[in-house]
Structures are given as structure tokens and as C-alpha cells.
């Protein structure tokens, strides 16, 4: 603070000239008391720059009656003069300090007032802005309330109009039904039929496009996988049917088989239950029987008799009975060999014995033990190609037809196979393979689908199976009936043993776009209603011919 620093300078630097000397005047020197600085409500004081005249020094008067030396009188006069001068200077400095303090106080006051005015102005501006924003908010709230009222009213009007439209629609429908003499469902069916005819071209284009895309993406890879799998699954055998052939060492063996007056061959046929054909070749004998087990017993027995050379009724009966007692061992060895051939080594003995019965079981003339071996090899290869669980596919292929040798009569071979698999504690994935290999249930995974594919490849291979004539004719007739049931079909022919159906359309009743749509419908209906080996190709043909004769 400049005011107080000036005061300290004033009084702190005053020389002590009276030290050791007695002042003439006993009155103390009184310094002017500085006034306090008032920051607010300071009234301006007129400044008088003229200095007051210094007071005249008071002459020292010596007492009349007391004699004073001349030297002391002069010293007192000089001391008094110095003191008066100091006082005058101090008073002058004090007045200067007061004036400076007043100037500073006025400046501080002016600055404070300016700041106060600025703050007040800012507050007023902010208040006006807030008031303006509040006014806008009030306006928007009012508009929102008005809009809500309008929306509510509009909803009421729309509901009212909707009800009126529904009533009008019902009246129009009633009038249309009366005029057209048709119900709503009948008119809808006619309308949908018309729409289908209108968009048949787009449908045909879409179907062709999707089929081409799928064909382009899948053909090459599918062909590669299936060919590779079939190559690894190929076996060196031909399918057996209901005939077994035995090679004879010479023609003399035929005479021994026939015996005197045919007693040996009659005894053999009676004990084994098979038919013996000796006229096929000079060194071959054919055994024919519907029961594969009896035929196998007869084959083994005849081979032993021919090798032994002692063929007579008593010996025939003895050998046949002995072979019958050995059939369980033979089936177990056959089942064990089948399991080892496909790489399965931990199945229960009873289950391997059941698999051995495949040796004497045939499906459409295809031996089950050989079909199972072929299918399992194909399934394993497919599982490696697509990255599926090989063990699940292997067991699924091995046990998929186990129900055919269960010995129970109730239930299909799929149901019996599931029952056997659960009995021996097979994993659920393997049970699903058995249950789904004929699509009796939806596929639950990739492994189940691979078992189905491998079974279809093995069964549909050319030469693998043959069918009963009546069932074959029935399947052809069913294919033709499905095709002929569609509108616009003129003729339908099932060809290539039921692997292709050719459908001829009437050109007057159909259009070119109907060819693709109809082929898709027939294909889906065949898949839904029929069971067939391999695939069935649907070919729909529409052809318009016209001829004129010039004479």
C-alpha cells in the first residue's frame, strides 16, 4: 500500500537531532494522523496545491532576572528552527500521501463500479436469453399439445372410417357373391389361379436361375466326392440272388450226387429244403432256395459230400445235421470278419453274431453282408471328405440294417434296429443314423445324412439289386398316375426302369412357362408320395406341330 509505505518512510527516516539536548518548547511534535481509506462513498475533496506558509519561528525570550550565557541561546534557536522545518516537511508529505490515497481510492471505486455495471449487464443479457428460450419452449409445448389433440382426433376419424370401410366391404362382398353366384373362397381360388398364370413366367425364370446356380456350384464337387467314395467302396464280387453255384471236380461227381434211381438227390433236397439243378453245366451244380440259411446249409453240406466222395442217404443226413449245428459259429466268424474289415474291434459278441447273419440275408437280391461292407467303405470316405465324425458314420453304416436279422416280427427293420442299438448301449448319434437312414425321421446331423447317402449309393449301383416284377410294375404305374393328375398333361411315360418319367403337355392348354413349374411340382410330389431306389428324372415336354399339304 503506497499510503502506509509513505508514512513509514516519513517517520522512520526522521533524524534524532535532539538527542542529548533539551528542547526549548516542551510541547510534543504531533504528526498529522492519516485518514483511513474508504473504498465506497468517498466524496471528492478539493485539492489545494498551495503550500501553507511556514510559521514564523518563535523567538526565545530569556528570563529577565536570570543571566544566560550567549552560546546556549544560539544553540536553542538553531534546534528550534530545525524542528519546525521537519514538522513542516512532515505535514507536507502527509498531505501528499492523503491526496495519493484519495486518488487511489477514487480509481478503485471507479474500477469496481465498472465491473459491477458489466456484471449487471451480463446478468440482464442472460435473463433476457432465458426468457426468450422459455417463451420458445412454451410455444413448442403448446404446439405439441395441439398436435396431440389433432392426432387423437385423426385416430378417432380413422377408426370410424375403418369401421365404415369394413361395413362397406362386407356389403360389397355380399353383393358380389350374389351377382357372381360364388362364395368368397371360390372367388379367391379363381383369383389365385389367375395370378399364378400371370406370374408363371417369373416363377419359371426364378426356378431355372436357382437350379442353374445350384447346379454350377454343386455338380463338380459332388461328382468328385461321390466318384472318389465309390472308387474306395468298390468290391470284387457280384450280387447274389437266390441261387448258389458249386463247382464239381468232374462230371462223375454228378452221378454220385444223383445216386441210384435218384435216391441221393431226393434225400438231399428233402433234408435241406433246396432245389438242385444239375443241367446248368457239366461241372456246376446250382442250389436254388428262397431261404438263404437253408441254401447256405445245403451249399456247405454238398461241398463236404463231394469232397468226401461218400454220398448216400445216411451220410447226407449226418452231414446236413452237423452243418446245422455249426451255423452259429459260421455266422459269428462272418460277423467278426465284417467288423474287422471295416475297422471296428470292440463290439459285443452277440452283436457280431447278429451281423454274421447278414451272410444269409438278401435285400432285393443284394447280400446284406456285402452291401454293408460296401456302404461302410463309402460312408467312411464321405466322412473324411466333408470332415464329419468318422466313427459315428462307421458304426451307423455297419448297424443300419441290423433290424433285418433281429428275429422279431413286430415293427419295421428300422424300429427293430433302433431297439437293438439301444439294448447294446450304442451312442445316440449312432441310434439316430439307424432311425434316419430311410428318412423316417428328419436328419439330425451330417453323419446321419452321410449314412443315408452311402446306403442309397450302394443300393442304387447298377447290378446291385433286383426287384419283384409286381412291385416294379406298380412303381411305374404310380409314376404315370402322379404325372397325369396335373392339368394340361396329355400323356406320361415311365421309362428306364422307373428312373425317368416323360410328360407330354397339351400345347393348346399350356404355355412354355408351365414346363418348368410343372416339372418342379411333379418332382416334389414324387419325393413326397413314393419310395424308390436312386433318382427319378422328370422330363416335361411341350411341343406344337402343324403341317399343311400343298396340292
C-alpha positions in Angstrom: 0.0 0.0 0.0 1.6 3.3 -1.1 -0.2 5.3 1.6 1.3 3.4 4.6 4.6 2.9 2.9 4.9 6.7 2.6 4.1 7.1 6.3 6.7 4.6 7.3 9.2 6.4 5.2 8.3 9.7 6.6 8.6 8.8 10.3 11.3 6.1 10.0 13.9 8.4 8.4 13.4 11.4 10.7 16.8 12.3 12.3 17.1 12.4 16.0 18.6 15.9 16.2 17.5 16.5 19.8 19.5 13.7 21.3 21.2 14.9 24.4 19.7 18.3 24.1 16.7 19.7 25.9 14.0 21.2 23.7 13.1 24.7 24.3 9.4 24.1 23.9 8.0 21.2 25.9 5.1 20.7 23.5 5.4 17.4 21.7 5.5 17.3 17.9 2.2 15.9 16.8 2.2 14.3 13.4 -0.9 14.6 11.3 -2.9 11.4 11.7 -3.6 9.8 8.3 -7.3 9.3 7.5 -8.4 5.7 6.7 -9.0 4.8 3.0 -12.7 4.4 2.3 -13.4 2.4 -0.8 -17.0 3.2 -1.1 -18.9 6.5 -0.8 -15.8 8.7 -0.9 -16.7 12.3 -1.5 -14.1 14.2 -3.6 -12.1 16.7 -1.6 -10.9 19.8 -3.3 -7.1 19.7 -3.7 -5.2 22.8 -2.6 -1.8 22.7 -4.2 -0.6 25.8 -2.5 1.6 25.1 0.5 0.8 26.9 3.7 3.3 29.4 4.8 5.7 28.2 7.3 5.1 29.6 10.8 7.5 32.2 11.9 9.9 30.9 14.4 9.1 31.9 17.9 12.0 33.9 19.4 13.3 32.5 22.6 12.9 35.1 25.5 15.3 34.7 28.3 14.1 35.5 31.8 15.0 39.0 32.8 16.3 38.2 36.1 18.3 35.1 35.1 21.5 35.7 33.3 22.0 33.2 30.4 25.2 32.6 28.6 25.3 33.7 24.9 26.3 30.3 23.5 23.4 28.3 24.8 20.9 30.8 23.5 22.2 30.3 19.9 22.0 26.5 20.2 18.4 26.6 21.3 17.4 28.9 18.4 19.0 26.6 15.9 17.4 23.5 17.3 14.0 25.0 17.3 14.4 26.1 13.7 15.4 22.6 12.7 12.4 21.0 14.4 10.0 23.4 12.8 11.3 22.7 9.4 11.0 18.9 10.0 7.4 19.4 11.1 6.6 21.4 8.0 8.1 18.8 5.8 6.2 16.0 7.6 3.0 17.8 7.2 3.6 18.5 3.6 4.4 14.8 3.0 1.3 13.8 4.9 -0.9 15.9 2.8 0.7 14.4 -0.4 0.1 10.9 1.0 -3.5 11.7 1.8 -4.0 13.1 -1.7 -2.4 10.0 -3.3 -4.6 7.8 -1.1 -7.7 9.6 -2.2 -6.7 9.3 -5.9 -6.2 5.5 -5.5 -9.5 5.2 -3.6 -11.3 7.0 -6.4 -9.6 4.8 -9.0 -10.6 1.6 -7.2 -14.1 2.8 -6.8 -14.4 3.6 -10.4 -13.0 0.2 -11.4 -15.4 -1.6 -9.0 -18.3 0.4 -10.4 -17.3 -0.5 -13.9 -17.1 -4.2 -13.0 -20.4 -4.1 -11.3 -22.0 -2.5 -14.3 -20.5 -5.1 -16.6 -21.7 -8.0 -14.4 -25.2 -6.4 -14.1 -25.3 -6.0 -17.9 -24.3 -9.7 -18.4 -26.9 -10.9 -15.9 -29.5 -8.8 -17.7 -28.5 -10.3 -21.1 -28.6 -13.8 -19.7 -32.0 -13.2 -18.1 -33.3 -11.9 -21.5 -31.9 -15.0 -23.2 -33.5 -17.3 -20.7 -36.8 -15.5 -21.0 -36.6 -15.9 -24.8 -35.9 -19.6 -24.6 -38.7 -20.1 -22.1 -41.0 -18.4 -24.5 -39.9 -20.7 -27.3 -40.4 -23.8 -25.1 -43.9 -22.6 -24.1 -44.7 -22.1 -27.8 -43.4 -25.6 -28.7 -45.3 -27.2 -25.8 -48.4 -25.5 -27.0 -47.8 -26.8 -30.5 -47.2 -30.3 -29.2 -50.4 -30.3 -27.2 -52.3 -29.1 -30.3 -50.7 -31.8 -32.4 -51.6 -34.5 -29.9 -55.1 -33.3 -29.9 -55.1 -33.4 -33.7 -53.6 -36.9 -33.7 -56.2 -38.2 -31.3 -58.9 -36.7 -33.4 -57.4 -38.2 -36.5 -57.2 -41.6 -34.9 -60.8 -41.4 -34.0 -61.7 -40.4 -37.5 -59.6 -43.2 -39.0 -61.2 -45.8 -36.7 -64.6 -44.5 -37.7 -63.7 -44.6 -41.4 -62.1 -48.1 -41.0 -65.3 -49.4 -39.5 -67.3 -47.8 -42.2 -65.0 -49.3 -44.8 -65.4 -52.8 -43.2 -69.1 -52.5 -43.4 -68.9 -51.3 -47.0 -66.5 -54.1 -47.8 -68.9 -56.7 -46.3 -71.8 -55.2 -48.2 -69.8 -55.3 -51.5 -68.7 -58.9 -50.9 -72.3 -59.9 -50.2 -73.4 -58.2 -53.4 -70.5 -59.7 -55.4 -71.4 -63.2 -54.1 -75.0 -62.7 -55.1 -74.1 -61.4 -58.5 -71.4 -63.9 -59.3 -73.1 -66.9 -57.6 -69.8 -67.8 -55.9 -68.5 -67.7 -52.4 -65.6 -65.8 -51.2 -63.3 -68.8 -51.1 -64.2 -69.8 -54.6 -63.5 -66.3 -55.9 -60.2 -66.3 -54.1 -59.2 -69.6 -55.7 -60.0 -68.3 -59.1 -58.1 -65.1 -58.4 -55.1 -67.0 -57.2 -55.2 -69.3 -60.2 -55.2 -66.2 -62.4 -52.3 -64.6 -60.5 -50.3 -67.9 -60.8 -50.8 -67.9 -64.5 -49.7 -64.3 -64.7 -46.5 -64.8 -62.7 -45.7 -68.3 -64.1 -43.1 -66.8 -66.4 -41.3 -65.1 -63.4 -41.6 -68.3 -61.4 -40.1 -70.3 -64.2 -37.3 -67.9 -64.7 -36.6 -67.9 -60.9 -36.6 -71.7 -60.7 -34.3 -72.0 -63.7 -31.9 -69.4 -62.3 -31.7 -71.1 -58.9 -31.3 -74.5 -60.3 -28.5 -73.3 -62.6 -26.7 -71.6 -59.7 -27.1 -74.7 -57.5 -26.0 -77.0 -60.4 -23.0 -74.9 -61.1 -21.8 -74.9 -57.5 -22.6 -78.4 -56.5 -22.1 -80.6 -59.6 -18.4 -80.6 -59.8 -17.7 -81.1 -56.0 -20.5 -83.7 -55.6 -19.3 -85.6 -58.6 -15.7 -85.6 -57.3 -16.7 -86.7 -53.7 -19.1 -89.5 -54.9 -16.8 -90.9 -57.5 -13.9 -91.0 -55.0 -16.1 -92.6 -52.4 -17.4 -95.2 -54.9 -13.9 -96.0 -56.0 -12.8 -96.8 -52.5 -16.0 -98.7 -51.9 -15.7 -100.9 -54.9 -15.6 -104.7 -54.1 -14.7 -107.7 -56.1 -18.0 -109.5 -56.1 -21.3 -109.7 -58.0 -24.6 -109.5 -56.2 -26.1 -112.8 -55.1 -29.7 -113.5 -55.5 -31.5 -116.8 -54.6 -29.1 -119.2 -56.3 -25.8 -120.7 -55.1 -23.3 -122.3 -57.5 -21.0 -125.2 -56.6 -18.0 -126.2 -58.8 -17.6 -130.0 -59.2 -14.2 -131.6 -59.7 -15.5 -133.8 -62.6 -18.7 -135.0 -64.3 -18.5 -138.2 -62.3 -19.5 -136.3 -59.2 -22.9 -135.6 -60.7 -23.6 -139.3 -60.9 -22.8 -139.7 -57.2 -25.0 -136.8 -56.3 -27.9 -138.3 -58.3 -27.4 -141.8 -56.9 -29.1 -145.0 -57.9 -32.6 -144.1 -59.2 -32.1 -140.5 -57.9 -32.3 -141.5 -54.2 -29.3 -139.4 -53.2 -30.5 -136.1 -54.8 -34.1 -136.7 -53.5 -32.7 -137.3 -50.0 -30.5 -134.2 -50.2 -33.4 -132.0 -51.4 -35.7 -133.3 -48.7 -33.3 -132.8 -45.8 -32.0 -129.3 -46.9 -35.2 -127.9 -48.5 -33.5 -126.6 -51.6 -33.8 -127.4 -55.3 -30.7 -128.9 -57.1 -30.2 -128.1 -60.7 -27.7 -130.3 -62.5 -28.4 -129.3 -66.1 -26.8 -125.8 -65.9 -23.2 -127.0 -66.7 -21.2 -130.2 -66.9 -19.1 -129.2 -63.8 -21.5 -127.0 -61.9 -24.5 -127.5 -59.6 -27.0 -124.8 -58.8 -28.8 -124.7 -55.5 -32.0 -122.6 -55.5 -34.0 -121.7 -52.4 -35.9 -118.7 -51.1 -34.5 -119.1 -47.6 -30.8 -118.1 -47.7 -30.0 -120.0 -44.5 -31.2 -123.3 -45.9 -29.4 -122.7 -49.2 -26.2 -122.0 -47.3 -26.5 -125.2 -45.3 -27.1 -127.1 -48.5 -24.1 -125.5 -50.2 -21.7 -126.3 -47.3 -23.1 -129.8 -47.0 -22.9 -130.6 -50.7 -19.3 -129.3 -50.8 -18.3 -131.6 -48.0 -20.1 -134.6 -49.5 -18.4 -134.0 -52.9 -15.0 -133.6 -51.2 -15.6 -136.7 -49.1 -16.9 -138.8 -52.0 -19.2 -140.8 -49.8 -22.7 -139.7 -51.0 -25.5 -141.8 -49.7 -28.8 -141.1 -47.8 -27.3 -141.9 -44.4 -24.2 -139.8 -44.9 -26.3 -136.9 -46.4 -28.4 -136.8 -43.2 -25.4 -136.9 -41.0 -23.5 -134.1 -42.8 -26.6 -131.8 -43.0 -27.3 -132.2 -39.3 -23.6 -131.4 -38.4 -23.6 -128.3 -40.6 -26.8 -127.1 -38.9 -25.0 -127.3 -35.5 -22.1 -125.3 -36.9 -24.2 -122.4 -38.4 -23.8 -120.3 -35.2 -20.1 -120.5 -35.4 -20.1 -119.6 -39.1 -22.3 -116.6 -38.5 -20.1 -115.4 -35.7 -17.0 -115.7 -37.8 -18.7 -113.9 -40.6 -19.8 -111.0 -38.3 -16.4 -110.8 -36.8 -14.8 -110.6 -40.2 -17.2 -107.9 -41.3 -16.4 -105.8 -38.3 -12.6 -106.3 -38.8 -12.9 -105.4 -42.5 -14.4 -102.0 -41.6 -12.1 -101.4 -38.6 -14.5 -102.0 -35.7 -13.0 -104.2 -32.9 -14.9 -103.5 -29.7 -18.5 -104.7 -30.5 -20.1 -107.3 -28.1 -20.0 -110.9 -29.3 -23.8 -111.2 -29.5 -23.9 -108.1 -31.8 -21.2 -109.5 -34.0 -23.1 -112.8 -34.2 -26.2 -110.9 -35.4 -24.1 -109.1 -38.0 -22.9 -112.5 -39.2 -26.5 -113.4 -40.1 -26.1 -110.8 -42.9 -24.2 -113.5 -44.8 -27.5 -115.3 -45.4 -29.8 -112.3 -45.7 -30.6 -110.6 -49.0 -32.3 -107.3 -49.8 -33.7 -107.1 -53.4 -31.2 -109.9 -54.2 -28.2 -107.9 -52.7 -26.3 -109.8 -50.0 -26.5 -107.8 -46.8 -23.0 -108.5 -45.5 -21.6 -107.4 -48.8 -23.9 -104.4 -49.0 -22.9 -103.4 -45.5 -19.2 -103.7 -46.3 -19.6 -101.6 -49.5 -21.8 -99.0 -47.8 -19.5 -98.6 -44.8 -16.5 -98.0 -47.0 -18.4 -95.4 -49.0 -19.6 -93.7 -45.8 -16.1 -93.6 -44.3 -14.7 -92.0 -47.4 -17.5 -89.4 -47.5 -17.0 -88.6 -43.8 -13.3 -87.9 -44.4 -14.1 -85.7 -47.4 -16.6 -83.5 -45.6 -14.9 -83.5 -42.2 -17.7 -85.4 -40.3 -17.3 -87.8 -37.3 -15.8 -91.0 -39.0 -16.6 -93.2 -36.0 -20.2 -92.3 -35.9 -20.6 -92.8 -39.7 -18.7 -96.1 -39.5 -20.9 -97.6 -36.8 -24.1 -96.1 -38.4 -23.3 -97.8 -41.7 -22.4 -101.1 -40.0 -25.6 -101.3 -37.9 -28.1 -99.6 -40.2 -29.8 -102.9 -41.3 -29.3 -104.8 -38.0 -33.1 -104.9 -37.5 -33.5 -107.2 -40.5 -31.9 -110.1 -38.6 -33.4 -109.4 -35.2 -35.8 -112.4 -35.3 -38.8 -110.3 -34.2 -41.8 -109.9 -36.4 -43.4 -106.7 -34.9 -42.2 -103.4 -36.3 -40.1 -102.4 -39.3 -36.4 -103.2 -39.6 -35.7 -99.5 -38.7 -37.6 -99.7 -35.4 -36.1 -103.1 -34.6 -32.6 -101.8 -35.4 -33.1 -98.8 -33.1 -34.2 -101.2 -30.3 -31.2 -103.4 -30.7 -28.8 -100.4 -30.8 -30.2 -99.1 -27.5 -30.1 -102.5 -26.0 -26.3 -102.7 -26.5 -25.6 -99.1 -25.4 -24.8 -97.5 -28.7 -24.3 -93.7 -28.7 -27.3 -91.6 -29.5 -25.7 -90.4 -32.8 -25.4 -94.0 -34.0 -29.0 -94.7 -33.0 -30.1 -91.6 -35.0 -28.2 -93.0 -38.0 -30.2 -96.2 -37.9 -33.5 -94.4 -37.3 -33.0 -91.9 -40.1 -31.3 -94.0 -42.9 -34.7 -94.3 -44.7 -35.8 -90.7 -43.9 -38.4 -92.0 -41.4 -37.3 -89.1 -39.2 -35.7 -85.7 -40.1 -31.9 -85.7 -40.3 -30.4 -84.6 -37.0 -26.8 -84.1 -38.3 -24.3 -84.5 -41.1 -23.3 -88.0 -40.0 -26.9 -89.3 -40.3 -27.2 -87.8 -43.8 -24.0 -89.5 -44.9 -25.2 -92.9 -43.8 -28.4 -92.3 -45.9 -26.3 -91.2 -48.9 -23.9 -94.2 -48.6 -26.9 -96.6 -48.3 -28.5 -95.1 -51.4 -25.3 -95.3 -53.4 -24.7 -98.9 -52.6 -28.3 -99.9 -53.2 -28.7 -97.9 -56.4 -25.5 -99.1 -58.0 -26.2 -100.8 -61.4 -26.4 -104.6 -60.8 -26.6 -104.4 -57.1 -30.3 -105.2 -56.7 -33.3 -106.5 -58.5 -37.0 -106.2 -57.6 -40.1 -108.2 -57.7 -41.9 -107.8 -61.0 -45.2 -106.8 -59.4 -43.6 -104.1 -57.3 -41.7 -102.9 -60.3 -44.9 -102.5 -62.4 -46.7 -100.9 -59.5 -44.0 -98.2 -59.2 -44.2 -97.4 -62.9 -47.9 -97.1 -62.8 -47.7 -94.8 -59.8 -45.2 -92.5 -61.5 -47.5 -92.2 -64.5 -50.6 -91.6 -62.3 -48.8 -88.7 -60.5 -47.9 -87.0 -63.8 -51.4 -87.5 -65.4 -53.2 -85.9 -62.4 -52.0 -82.5 -63.3 -53.9 -80.2 -65.6 -52.7 -79.8 -69.2 -50.8 -83.2 -69.2 -51.6 -85.1 -72.4 -49.5 -88.3 -71.9 -46.9 -89.6 -69.4 -44.5 -92.5 -69.8 -42.3 -94.1 -67.1 -39.1 -95.3 -68.7 -35.6 -96.6 -67.8 -37.0 -99.0 -65.1 -38.7 -96.1 -63.4 -35.7 -93.8 -63.2 -37.3 -91.3 -65.7 -40.8 -90.0 -66.3 -41.5 -88.2 -69.5 -44.6 -85.9 -69.5 -46.1 -84.6 -72.7 -48.2 -81.4 -72.3 -51.1 -80.3 -74.5 -49.8 -77.2 -76.3 -53.3 -75.7 -76.6 -53.9 -75.8 -72.8 -50.4 -74.8 -71.6 -47.7 -72.3 -72.2 -43.9 -72.6 -72.4 -43.5 -71.2 -68.8 -45.6 -74.1 -67.5 -42.9 -76.6 -68.4 -40.5 -75.6 -65.6 -43.3 -75.0 -63.0 -45.0 -78.4 -63.7 -41.7 -80.4 -63.7 -41.0 -78.9 -60.2 -44.4 -79.8 -58.9 -44.2 -83.4 -60.2 -40.8 -83.9 -58.8 -41.9 -82.7 -55.3 -45.0 -84.9 -55.4 -42.9 -88.0 -56.4 -40.5 -87.3 -53.5 -43.4 -87.0 -51.1 -45.5 -89.9 -52.1 -43.1 -92.6 -53.3 -40.2 -94.7 -52.1 -37.7 -95.6 -54.9 -34.0 -96.5 -55.2 -31.7 -94.0 -56.8 -33.2 -91.0 -58.5 -36.2 -90.2 -60.8 -35.7 -87.7 -63.6 -38.8 -85.7 -64.6 -38.8 -84.5 -68.2 -41.7 -82.3 -69.2 -42.1 -81.6 -73.0 -44.4 -79.1 -74.7 -44.3 -79.2 -78.5 -46.6 -77.6 -81.1 -46.6 -79.0 -84.5 -48.6 -78.0 -87.6 -48.5 -79.4 -91.1 -50.1 -78.4 -94.4 -50.3 -80.3 -97.7 -50.0 -78.4 -100.9 -51.9 -79.9 -103.8 
